[in-house]
Amino acid sequence: MMRPFNSPSLSLAKIANSFGAQSSISESDLAAIVINGASHNDSGVVPGDLFIAIAGAHRHGAEFAQNAKQAGAVAVLTDQAGAKLVKGLPVLVVDNPRLLAGRIAAMLYGEPMRDLNSIAITGTNGKTTVTTLLHQLFEGADRDSGLIGTVETRIGSEVISSKRTTPEATDIQALAAVMRERHLRHLVIEASSHALQLHRLEGAHFAIAGFTNLTQDHLDFHGDMENYFAAKAALFNYSMAEVAFINIDDHYGARLASLTELPVISLSRSNPKAIWHYIEIDAHAKRVQLKIRGAGGILIETTTTLRGGYNFDNLLMAIAIATESGVDPVDIAAIVPKISGAAGRLEEVTLGQNFNAFVDYAHTPDAVSNVLKSVREFTSGKVIAVLGCGGDRDATKRPLMGKALLENADIAIFTSDNPRSEDPSAILDAMVSGLKIAKPSQVVNDRASAIECAAALASPGDTVIILGKGHELGQEIKGEVLEFDDRLILAQKIEAKR
């Protein structure tokens, strides 16, 4: 992970005393050890690091302490169980190293997120699009900014591929320190429910927290919707943020707005009582005409090529937050027509064919319904949709996703997604359970063949949309990630049809 050029330095004694850590070595010995950074991953350790060894689901991070030492770690912070596994390095012992990792990293790097206009966006759907639109708005207004999200991490114009939606706590603080060092003004980050519950955002503080919506997902991790909501809501208190931007059209959003202690800036697609709302969306032309009423009576008139009601929600949040962050509404009106949204989110694939073709990341029941309803609005012919469900993830949503596909597409093609360790046929059986599938709707196990089938069935005026993987560049099967890009495969099948 990237580190700031000017390394910080802090004595191990300072860390021990600040966080109540226990150690078997003396105070003077602790004071003599200088820490220049922190890492939770032995492969990310650089000389001078504090290695933070956390207990995982299958193995304890302390098992890799020797690797960390060889990479240059000068000490380890871990729990009692981990301390027994460490040899040859000073050890600080705490009850919950995961809880402290972000706080320690924030202290090491001088709380960099407080020196940036840091913005966190959470919700089931829309996080990637809102953060991407915000980054594009800031860059369009000549305000250098950073982005940390599902698709990529951006530090100004530099792009780094992302491995997960929200990085580990030590990496977030290091990235923020790099952004501060490069004099960026804004940081926009996706805050996943996993990251919030696993304390990856401990030590972070945001000027603004945004909530898009909450629909069924990740119940394999959270257990039920109440726990899922609680994980998201943890972002909306004064220890984490200063003001909340909340979509009150969403049931959970309205509930959060009534519960949070933060000042609330409400957003709605149609409710004039919301502080930010649309007063006109004219979607009849290819370029949609928008009129937006905002805080203090602001009126923004602009156009966009974005499609779908949910994308208007995402755009409204991005515009509202950009305005709150100091971007002139006049500039926003001029920038919006030029921005394009996130990769793999209703992304068009066009080779001059006589039908529409899109790829979208929709992988929840609600997202599938929303995107299919949206493309229906501008489709004169049939909506032909391809969808699979991922393996080793929330199995309870599979029949709901299958139902959403069948109900909202004229032709529904059920296929494989990332089966991971599961049997793809078993996943498909769960998706189609209880459904009556009649030709030309069908089950096609192989994803490339399913995409080929969709393209072959398309006639002039139809829309083909491939759902579930979006920007992803691989398909994970039995522990192996094979090259697979829905956009590329769809383009190849369209070309082969011509």
N, C-alpha and C positions, 0 to 999 in steps of 0.2 A: 504494500500500500504506500502511496505517496506520502512523503513527510515534508515539513517546512524546511527551507534551506538553513535558517538560523535555528539550530537545535536548542531547546530549553534545557535547563539544568535545575535539579531539585534533589536535595539529600534524601536518602532513604529514611532517615530519622524524621524528616518533615512529613513524609507520607505516613509513616507508622503512627506518629502522634496525631495527625489530622484525622485519621480514620480508625483509631483505636486498635491498631493491629498489634499482635503479640509476636515476639521474636526471641530466639534463644541467644542472640548475640547482644553485646553491650550497646548502650546508647552512643558511646563514642565511636564504635565500629560502624554503627548505622549511619552516623553523621558523616563518616569518611567516604561512604559509597554515594556516588553521584549518578542520578537517573536522568537520561536524556530523552526518553520516550517510553511508550508502553505498547504492548501487543498481546492479544489473546491467542495468537496463532504462532506456533513455533516457526513456520515457514515465512512469517512476516517480520521476524525479529531482526533488528539491526544492532550493531554494537552500542552498548550503553543502555539498552532497554530493560525495563521491568517486565518480566513475563508473567501475565495474569493467567493462571491455570484454573480453568473452570470445569466442574463435573458435567460431562455430556450424557446423552441418553445411553450410550454404549461403553464409552471409555472416559477416563478422567484426563483432563488436559495435562495434569502433572506427569503423566506417563511420558510426555514429550519434553520434559524439562531438560534432559541431556542434549536434545537437538537444539533447544533454545540457547543453552550454554555455549554450544559449539558455534552458534550464529552470533554470539556476542552478548547475550543477556547477562546482567550482573547481579540480578536478584529475582526471586519468585514471590508472587503474592497468590495465596491459595487458601483452601479450607483445611481443617484438621486431617481429613482423609488424604488430601493431596500432599500435605506436608510430609507424610510418611513415605512418599514416593520420590521425594527430591533428594538428590545427593550432590554435594559439591558446590552449592550456591546458598547464599543467605536467603532465609525464608521469612516472609511476613504471613501471619495466620489471621484470617478473619472468618466470620460466620458465613458470609455470602459474597464471594469475590465478584460474581456476576453483577450484583447490585452496585458495587463500588467501581467497576472498571471504567465506566463513563465519567464518573465524578473525579477519579484520579487523573484520567487523561485530560479532562477539562482544566484541572488545576495545573497540570504539567505544561499545557499549551497556553495558559493564561486566559481561559474562557473565551475562545475566539468567536463563538457564536453570538456573544453579546456585542461584539464589535462589528457585526454584519447585520443587515436587515434580514434576519433569519425567519423563514416561513415554512411551516409544516402543513401538509395536506393529508388528511386521512379520510377513510370511507371505503366501502367495498369496491365500488366502481368509480372511475373518473380521476383517480389520483394521478396517473401518468399523464393524462391529457391536460388536467389543470396545471400541473407543474411545468409541463412542456410549453403550454401556451403562455404561462407567466414568464418563463425564461425568454421566450421569443419576444414578448412585449418589452421586457427590460432591455434586451439586446437591441431591439428596434428603436428604443429611445436612447441609445448610446450609454446605457448603464450596465457596465460589465457585471456579470452575475455567474453564480455557480448553480449547478443542478445535480442532485443525487436522487436516482430513481431506478425503476425496474429495467428500463431499456439501456440507459447509459448514465455515466457521470460526466458532467461538463465543468471545466474550470475555465471560464471565458470561452475561448475558441478551441481549447484542448478537449478531446473526447476520450474517455476511458470506458471500456465495456463494463457493465454491472453484472455481478454474480447473484445478487439478491436485491429485493426491493429496497430494504433498509440495511446498510452495512452494520457490522458490529460496532459497539460503542467506541472502542479505541480508534477505529478507522474513521468514524464520523468526525471525531474531534481533530484528528490529524488532517483530514481533508479541509475542514473549516479553517484550520491554522494556515494551510497552504493558500486558501482563498484570501484570507486576510493579508497574508504576506504579499500577495499579488495585487492588493488594493482593489479587490472586487467590492461592490456595494451591497449586493443581495445574495442570499443563499436560499434556494428552494429545494425542499426535500420531501419525498414520499414517506409517510409514517405508517407502516403496516401494523396490523393488530399483533402479529407475532413479535415485532420489534418492541412495541409498547409493553406487552406482557413479559417479555424476556429482558426488559430493562436496557435495551440497546440505546435508548434515548435518555437514560440517566445522565445528568451533567449537562444536558442540552437546555437551552432556553430560547424561546421563539417570540419574536415581536408579534407574529400573527399565527394562529392555528385555524385551518379551514376544514370543514366537515361536508362531504359531498352527499353521502347516502349510506344506508346499511341494508343489505339483503343477504340471504342465506349463502354462506361460504365458510370454509375453515372450521366447520363444527367438529371435525375429527380432532382438532386441536383445542377448541374452546369448550366443547361439550354442548352448549345450547346458545340461543340468541342473546339471552341476558348476559352471559359471560362475555360473549363477543362484543356486545354493546359496551359493557363495563371496560373492556380493554381499550376500545376507541375513546371512550369518555375520559380516560386517564390523562389524555393530552390537554384537557380543557380545565385547567386550574392554574392558579397564580405561580405555582412552583415550576410550571412548564411553559406558560405563555402569558401574553398580556391582553390580547383581544381575540375574539372568536368570530369567524365568518361562517355562517351556518345556512345550509339550504333547508328552509322550513317547509318546502313541499314534501320532503321525505318525512315519514312518520317518526322515525328515530331522530331525525334532525330537529323537528319541532319539540320533541321530548328533551333533547339535549339543550336546546335553547332555553327551556324553562328551568333546567337543573343547574347549569354551569354558573360558577361564581364570576366568570369573566364577563366584561361588557360584550354584548352580542350585536354584530352587524348581520341582519337577516337578509336572505336572498330568496327570490321566488321567480319562477317563469311567468306567473300570471297574477299573483296576489299583490294588489297595489299597496297593501299595508306593509309589505316588506320594504326595508330601506333601499335595497337594490332590486329592480324588477324590470321586465320588458313591458313596454307599452305598445310595441308592434313587432311582429315577426312575419314578414312576407316571404314565404318560402316557395312561391310559384316559379320564380326564375331560377336559373342555375346558381346565380349569385344572390344570396338571401339578404334582404333589406332588414336592418335592425334599428329599433329605437329603444334606448335604455334610459330609465330614470334612476338616478343614484343619490347618494348622500348629499344633503343640502340642496336638493332640487336639480342636481347636475343632469343635463340631457346629452347623451352621446348618440349620434346618428352615424351608422357605418354599415358596411356590408361584409359578408363572409362566404367562403366556399364550403365551410363546415356544414354537415348535414346531420339531421337527427335531433329530436328534442333534448335528449340527454347531453348532446354536444353544446346546445344552447345553454344548458345549465352550467356546464364546465366553463364555457366562454364567459358567462356572466360572473362567475366566481373569480376568474383570472383578471377580468377587467376591474372588478370592484377592489381586489387586493392591490393591483398595480396602481390604481388611483390613490388608495390609502397610503401606498408606499412612495407617493410623490410624483408619479408620472402624470404629465398634463393630459387632461381628457381630450384636448384637441389633438395631441400627438397620438393618443390611443386610437381615436377615430381614423387616423391616417394609417396606423400600423396594422390594425385588425384585418383589413382586406388582404394583407400580404402574408399572414401567418397560416400555418398548415396543420397544426396539431401534431400528435405523436405517431411515431412509426407503428404500423400494425393496428391502428385504431381507425376503423372504417377507411382503410387505405385503398385507394383505387389502383387497379391493374388494368392498363389500357394499351392495346396494340392495334387500335383502329377497328376493333370488332364491333358488331352491330348490337351488342348487349352490354349491360353494365357488369362489372366484375370488381369485387372488393374482398379484402381480408380484414378480419377483426378479431380482437383478443377475447371477446365475450366468453366467459367460462363460469358464469353463474346463471341460474334460471332467469332472474330478473334482467340481467344483461342480454341474454339471448332474446327474450321477448322484446326488450326495448330496441335493440338494433334491427330486428326483423320488422317491427312496426315502423321504424324510421325509414328503412329502404322501401317499404311498401308505399310511402308517401310520394316517391318520385319514380315508381316503377309502373309502366303502362301494361306490361305483360305479367309473367309469372315470377315469383320469388323462389329461387332454387338454392337451398341452404345445405351445407355440409357441416356436421358437428360430431365431435367425440368427447369423452370425459377422461380426465387424467387418472392414472392408477395411483395407489397409495395416498389418496387424498379423500376428502369428505365424500363418502359413498352415499350418504342420504340425499344428496342433491341430484344424483344421476337420473332417477325416474322423473324428477321435476324438470331437468334440462331436456330430457327426451320429449316430455309433454309440451314444453315451450316450443321446441323445434317443430313438432308435428302440427301444433295449433296455429303457428304463425308463418309457416312456409307453405307454398303451394306444392312444392316437391321437397321432401325431407330425406336427406341421405345421412344415415347413421354410420359412423366409422370410428377408427382408432384415433386417439390423441397421443399422449405420452403414457403408455401402459405401465412403464417402470417395471416393478417386480410382479405385477399382476397379469393374469391371463386376459388378453384383449377381448376374447369372446365372452368371458364372464362379465366384464365391464359393459359390453354392448347388451348383454342379456338384461342387466339391471336398467339400462337406459330405455329399452323398449318394453319392459315389463308392463303388461296390461294395456298396451297400445295396439290399435288396429291399423296396420301399415298396409296400404294398398298401392299397387303400381300406379305411377312411376316412382313413388317413394320406395325406399329400399335400404337394406343393410349391406354395406360394402366394407369388409374388414380392413383391407389395405387402404391407407389414407391417400396415397397417390392415385390409386385406381378410383377412389371415391371422387376426387377432384376431377379426374378425367371424365367420369360419368356425368358430373354436374355440367361441365363445359359442353359435352356432347349433346345434352338435353336442351341447351339454351337456344332460344329463337330470338329474332329481333324484338327489342323492347323488354326482354327479360332482365332480371338481375341475378347473378350468381354470387353468393357470398360464402366464404370459407371461415368458419368460426372456431375459436378456442385457442389457437396458438399465436396469432398475430405476428409480432416481430421476431419470434423465436427462430433460431437457426438450426435446431436439432430436434430429433425425436428420440426419447429415451426408452430403450427396450432392454429389459434384463441386465441392467447395469451398464449398458453401452449406449452412448449418445451418437446417433447416426446423423449425418448432414441432412437437413430437411428444412426447407423454407417454403411456406405456403405460397408466398408471393411468386417465387421462382417457378414452383411446380404449376401454379395456375397459369402463369404466362406461357409456359411450355405447352400446356394442354390447349390453350387458346390458339397458339401458333400452329400446333399440329392440326387443328380443326380447319384452318383457313385454306 
